Amino acid sequence: AMHYTSDTTTAFSSVTHICRDVNYGWIIRYMHANGASMFFICLYMHVGRGMYYGSYTFSETWNIGIMLLFAVMATAFMGYVLPWGQMSFWGA
């Protein structure tokens, strides 16, 4: 929050500034990205385990879990678009 600007014209340059000029900014960014990926791996494994053990028979619990999955996926999409790089721009 100290170095990031959320304006669409300066967001990418602020991320570049964090990676290049801020002490250990590059490692914080990549740890954050890899942590988010690991979170989704664990999330998909959890859903897969639920499908394997037949947890979908508890329909109310299963439906709430799937709604939470979609909410987390929407949050991840917003985090993907936030830097406004080339991949983020064309991903949106």
C-alpha positions as CSV (number, residue, x, y, z in Angstrom):
1,A,0.0,0.0,0.0
2,M,2.9,2.3,0.5
3,H,4.4,1.8,-3.0
4,Y,1.4,0.5,-5.1
5,T,-0.9,2.8,-7.0
6,S,-4.2,1.4,-8.3
7,D,-4.7,3.8,-11.2
8,T,-4.9,2.0,-14.5
9,T,-2.2,4.1,-16.1
10,T,0.4,3.7,-13.3
11,A,-0.4,0.3,-11.7
12,F,2.1,-1.6,-13.8
13,S,4.9,0.9,-13.3
14,S,4.3,0.8,-9.5
15,V,4.5,-3.0,-9.5
16,T,7.8,-2.7,-11.5
17,H,9.0,-0.2,-9.0
18,I,8.2,-2.6,-6.1
19,C,10.1,-5.4,-7.8
20,R,13.2,-3.4,-8.8
21,D,13.6,-0.6,-6.2
22,V,12.0,-1.7,-3.0
23,N,14.2,-3.8,-0.7
24,Y,13.1,-7.5,-1.1
25,G,10.0,-6.3,-3.0
26,W,10.6,-9.0,-5.7
27,I,10.6,-11.8,-3.2
28,I,7.5,-10.5,-1.5
29,R,5.7,-10.3,-4.8
30,Y,6.7,-13.8,-5.9
31,M,6.0,-15.3,-2.4
32,H,2.5,-13.8,-2.6
33,A,2.0,-15.2,-6.1
34,N,3.2,-18.6,-5.2
35,G,1.2,-18.6,-2.0
36,A,-1.9,-17.8,-3.9
37,S,-1.2,-20.7,-6.3
38,M,-0.6,-23.1,-3.4
39,F,-3.9,-21.9,-1.8
40,F,-5.8,-22.9,-5.0
41,I,-4.0,-26.2,-5.2
42,C,-5.1,-27.0,-1.7
43,L,-8.6,-25.7,-2.5
44,Y,-8.9,-28.0,-5.6
45,M,-7.6,-30.9,-3.6
46,H,-10.2,-30.3,-1.0
47,V,-13.0,-30.3,-3.6
48,G,-11.5,-33.4,-5.2
49,R,-11.5,-35.1,-1.8
50,G,-15.1,-34.2,-1.3
51,M,-16.0,-35.7,-4.6
52,Y,-14.0,-38.8,-4.0
53,Y,-15.6,-39.5,-0.6
54,G,-19.1,-38.5,-1.8
55,S,-19.5,-35.4,0.3
56,Y,-21.8,-34.0,-2.4
57,T,-24.6,-36.0,-0.9
58,F,-24.9,-33.3,1.8
59,S,-26.3,-30.9,-0.8
60,E,-26.6,-27.8,1.4
61,T,-23.0,-28.0,2.6
62,W,-21.8,-28.9,-0.9
63,N,-23.6,-25.9,-2.5
64,I,-22.2,-23.5,0.1
65,G,-18.7,-24.9,-0.6
66,I,-19.2,-24.4,-4.4
67,M,-20.4,-20.9,-3.8
68,L,-17.3,-20.2,-1.7
69,L,-15.2,-21.7,-4.5
70,F,-16.7,-19.3,-7.0
71,A,-16.3,-16.3,-4.7
72,V,-12.6,-17.2,-4.2
73,M,-12.1,-17.6,-7.9
74,A,-13.7,-14.1,-8.5
75,T,-11.3,-12.7,-5.9
76,A,-8.4,-14.4,-7.6
77,F,-9.4,-12.9,-10.9
78,M,-9.4,-9.4,-9.4
79,G,-6.0,-10.0,-8.0
80,Y,-4.8,-11.2,-11.4
81,V,-6.1,-8.1,-13.1
82,L,-4.8,-5.7,-10.4
83,P,-1.3,-5.1,-11.8
84,W,-2.6,-4.1,-15.2
85,G,0.3,-5.7,-17.2
86,Q,-0.1,-7.1,-20.7
87,M,-1.4,-10.5,-19.4
88,S,-3.7,-8.8,-17.0
89,F,-5.1,-6.5,-19.6
90,W,-5.8,-9.3,-22.1
91,G,-7.0,-11.7,-19.4
92,A,-9.7,-9.2,-18.5
